[in-house]
Each structure stands twice: as structure tokens, then as C-alpha cells.
Amino acid sequence: MRHLHQFFIVLALVLMGQSASAYDFMVNGIAYNVLSEPSDGSMGSVGVTSTIWISTDIFNHPESGKNYSDLEEAIIPESIEHDGKTYQVTEVLNTAFAYSYTTHVLIPNTVTKIGSRAFEACYHLEEIIFPESVTELGEQCCAYSAIENATILGALEIPMNAFLYCKKLKSVEMPNVYGTINFDAFKDCWDLRSVVIPDGVTEVRQDAFKDCTSLESIHLGKSFQSMGSARYYYYDN
């Protein structure tokens, strides 16, 4: 019995530590996790993370507004200094701004990766610009957000559920996207009216534009080869 009691004490301490260690440090209101330490005169690297611990489980829905509750504008710098060390900001990590009240985010050209659910359920974020440096977007990166305008400048593929149920999304620019626009990528984007598929895209997978009820046209690029399945899955108009 005593061993069982000790087990629950240890488990509670682990969970408390997990909650408390949502980030390694904070600079100017933005939380960071260290990805690599500086060495041999070169900078280390960090990723922007959430201010509270959020499970990566897609069914986890923390209370809106707890994450970055005091930060309306997030101006992410290219590099930061902490404890006498210099770090380059290279990633926006999983769930970094999920469920936050942030209204504006500036992503620098040093960031190469956006994690899954990084901007999920950002109900006050109206615009997102991913610079050319970003070459990887995580699944569901902007799902359920209030984004009206999205610009994707990097050479990358669009992952599954990327903008799922962004019902206010009106326009998306993605001139350098290539390969595949994945399943449900823009599903339920009710205000989306027109999409230009760039020349590098060869496949739009099933339901990528399903239930985009205002969608009037999709302009296909020169390399396009495949659209979903046997019937038109890209919109139900």
C-alpha cells in the first residue's frame, strides 16, 4: 500500500513538472524551447512554444485564451539572447499559439518549420504569412482559426487539415507550393472563392476543398495530374 502511495506521489510530481515546463525560458513575452545549444562560436537554435502545456492529442481542447493570454501581437525575432547565449529562432513548435488571443504574428525568415496545430483555433488571428524560409508545415497547423488571408511563400507541400474549418478564409496565396495538397487541407473554408494551384502541384487529394460552399473556380497549374478520386471531391458547389 505504501508503495502504491509513493507511486501516485511520483506521478503527481511528474505531471506538475510537465505543466510547469511548457517552455525553457521567455523573452519579451514569447516562450521558447531550446533545440540546440551554441557551440564553436555558432548560435544555438530555439523554437517558439506555448506558454501552457497543451497535449499533442488532436482531441485535446484547452480553455481558449489561457495560452499567450497577455500577448496580442507576437513579433518573433530572428535571434534572441538568454543567459549570455545567442540563439537563432528556427521553428514554431507544435501547438505554439493554439487557442491563444493573439491577433498578429510576424514570422522571421529564419524559421524553417511550422509544427502541427501551431495556430489551431486562433479565433482572433485574421492573417498569416509564412515566409520563403518555411519549408515544412505540420498537419492541422491553422485549423479552426479565424484567418481571412493566408500567404505561403515557401516551397513546400500542403499537409492534411492545414486550414480545416477556417470558415472566414477568403484568399490563399501559395505561389511556390509543389507536390501534393493533402486530404481535407481546405475543407469547410466557407468564404474561399477562388484558388490558384501553382505549376509545381501535381496532385490535389480527396476532399481537399470539400464543402467550400463559396468556391467558384480552381485554376490548375501546368504540372497537375490528379484530383482526388473518381468524382470531383474538391468542392460541393
N, C-alpha and C positions, 0 to 999 in steps of 0.2 A: 504493500500500500504506500509505504514511504517512497519507494522508487517511482511509483506512478505519480505521486505528488510532485516529486522533483522533475519528472518529465514535463509536466504541464507548466512548471515554473520556467524551465528552459525554453519551451515552445513559446510562452508569452514573451520572454525576453527577445527571442529571435524575431517575432512579429513586430515588437516595438522597435527593434533595431531596423527592421525592413522599412517601417514607416518613417523613421527618423532619418534614414539615409537615402531619401529620394534624390539628393544631389550631393556632390562633393563640396561645392562652395558656390557663393553667389556674388556677382559683381554688377553694380548698377541695376539691381532688381531682376537680373536674368540668372537662372540657375544653370550650372554646368556639371557634367561628369567628365573626369579625366579619362582620355582614351590612350594617351601615351605621354610619358614624361620627357622633358627636354634632355638632350644628350649631345655631347661633342659639339657644342655651340649652336645646335639647331633647336628650333622651337618644339615644344610638345604639341599635343592636339587635344581638343576638348569637343564635346558635343553639348548642345543646348538640351536641357531636360526639363521635366515638370517640377513644380515646387511641392507637390504632394505625391505620394506613392500611388500609381494607377496600375492596376493589373493589365497585362497584355491580353487577357481573355477578352474576346470580342463582345462578350455578354456583360462585361463589367461597365457599369454606368455610374461614375461618381457624381456627387452633387454638383450641379453646374455652378461655376463661379468660385469654387474653392481653389482651383489652380490659377496662379497668377491673378489673384483677386485684386491686387493693387497696381497692376501694370496694364494700362490701356494701350500704349504704344511700345512695341518691342523692337528697338533698333539694335540688331545683332551686329557686333563689331567683327572685323576680320581677325583681330587678335586681342588677347587680354593679358593682363599681368596679375598674378596672385602669389602671395608669399615669396616674392623675389624671383618668380619664374614666369616665363612668357610662353603662352600657348596660342596656337592658331585654331580658329573655330572652323571645324571641317564637317560637322554633321548637326542636323536637327533630329534628335533621337525619338524613338517610339513614344507616342502619347505626349510629346513635349508640351504642346499648347492645347491639348484636348480639354474640352469643357471649360475653357477659360473665357474671361470677359474681354480679352484683347481685341482691339478694333483695328490695329495696324501693325504689320510685321514687315521689317526690312531684312532680307536675307542677303548676306555679302557674297562676293564671287569666290570666296574661299571654301564655301560649303559645297560638298560633292554628293551628299546623300541626305534624303529626307526619309525618316523612319515611318513605319506603319502607324496609322492613326495619329500622326503628328499634329494635324489640325482638325481632328474629328470634332464635330459638334461645337464648333466655334460660332456661336449664334450671333456674334456681333462683328465678325470679320467679313468685310464686304469685298476685299480684293486680295489676291495672292499673286506674287510674281516669283517664279523660280528662275534664277539666273542661269546663264550658259554653263556655269561650272557644275551645276547639279546634273548628274548622270544616272541617278537612281531614285525612283520614288517608291515608297513602301505601299503595300496594299491598304486601301481604305484611308489614305493619307489625308483627304479632305472631306470625307463622307459626312453627311448630315450637317454641313456648315451653311452659313448664310452668304457665302461667297457669290458675288454677282459677276465678277470679271476675273478670269484666270489666264495667266500668261506663263507658258512653259517654254523657255528658250533653249534648254539643254537638249543634247542628242540622247534620247532615252526611249524606252517603251512605256506605255501607259498601263499600270498594273490593275488588277481586279478591284472593283469597287472604289476606284480612286476618288470619284466625285459622286458616288451614290447618294441619291436623295438630296442633292444640292438644289432644292426646288426654286431658288432665286437666281441660279446661274443663267446669265443672259448671253455671255460670249466666252469663248475659249480660243486662245491663240497658241499654236504649237508647231511652229514652222520647221523645227528640226527633229521632231518625233519620228521614230523609224520602227520597223518590225511590226509589232502587234499592239493593237488597242484591245485590252483584255475584257473578259466577261464582266458585264454589269458596270463597266467603267464610268459611264454617264447615265446610268439607269435612273429614271424618275427625276431628271432635270427638267422640270415642267416649263420653265421660261426660255429654254435654249431654242433658238430659232434657225440657226444656220451653222454648219460645221464644215471647215475645210480640212480634208485629210491630206497631209503633206505627201510629197512624192516618195519619201522613204518608207511609208507604211505599206506593208504587203497584206495584212490581214486585220479585219475587224471581227472579233469573236462574238459568239451568241449573246444577245441581249445587251450589247454594249451601249445602245441608245434606246433601249426599250422604255416605253411609256414617257418618252419626251414629247408630250402632247402638243407642244407649240412648234415642233421642228418641221420646217418647211423644205429644207434642202440639205443634202450632203454632197459636197464636191470631192470626188475621188482623185487621188494622185496617180502619177504615171506608173508606179510600181505595184499598184493594187492588184491583188489576185483573188482574195476570198472574203466573203461577207457572211459570217455566221453559219447557218445550217441551210437546209434545203429551201426554207422560205425566208422572207425578209424579217429579221429579228431586230433590226436597228431602230425602228420606231413604230409605234402603233398609232398612226395618224389617219 
